[in-house]
Amino acid sequence: MSEKICTNCGNKVDGNVNFCPKCKSQSFRNVNELAKPKATFVQNLLYKYQNNYYVLSKAKVGALITFIVFGTLAFQTPGTILISLIIAFLVYVMGYALRRALMDKNSRSQIYFKNNNLGLIQDLIHLFGYWQDRENGEYKISKTKLVSLIIFFIFAGVGIAQVPGNPFAFFVSGFFFSAPAFAVGYAIHRFLTSRPVKKVAKKAEPLIEKTTGIKVEKPKTSSNTYNVHEFDKYRKKLSELSIMYEIKEKNARSLIEKRFTPPQLTYDRFIASVDNSTKMFNMHSDAVSNIIELASQDSAKIDHEINNRLDILESLVKKMDELVNELVLSLNENEEEDNVSNVFEDMDSLIDSVKNY
């Protein structure tokens, strides 16, 4: 079966579909094609192209906000537009330089970049209210950002009350008080989240003794922390599969509801198949997580067990992907449900084959 990749979200789809089931884009590239997709005006203005994906650029957003803030002075002092452009450009250069300096230190997984470019509004919400996990790409609410925003609007309101009709006072007053709060919260977050990692890494270091000039390593075989990095490849694979399955499962449920409006018997039967698939996926996913967390060290037997279960998870992801594609075709071409039923039968057969594993 031929496949192609959506140039908008990076989702791999069947080669025969006309639009991406995830983001509805009609722009695709071949699997082996590495050409940079054509950027929209918004992407050129506010995004950066990194690791084959468009990601919202903090430097560009900061420069645009700076230009807007200083541009408001034009209402009081004509001719400040040029000064605003210069200051905004300096902000962008500083942000770009900082990103280049930290690029190698802050390594991110491919799934991190893939889980971006979700639409300008959504990306801005993520930027100002969430932080993104560098390993699995998931977004989590940032208490530091939310508190800083609250402080910003409180003191911005005070500033505009003191100087009515001056938008510049609104921005400067809010930024003056919220920036230190954000800096303190960010420092605390980094300190608290990095300490456990450093502690584990320190415990994981091998003991080295010098004997007649020869270094002898004695691993801490009694501690699971020695092999903390030994299962990283499996942990990363499990995270990627879990995210992929969650996305495809949500799409499948939505498409089933559109194609077979409840309370049809067909809807109940198909949703039950998806439920069984999800139950099976979670069971094997939990099994892999337990092995990774509890195993004292890697071995051929453990590798075999993990790989077998990861193969099952990958099969479930592929089957869910096939289901989504078939539902999309059925939804748009008003076909009979025979093809969709065949995919569900294949899924049920797959679940039965691994149920007693």
Order of alpha helices (4+ residues) and beta strands (2+ residues): beta-beta-beta-alpha-beta-beta-alpha-alpha-alpha-alpha-beta-beta-alpha-alpha-beta-beta-alpha-alpha-alpha-alpha
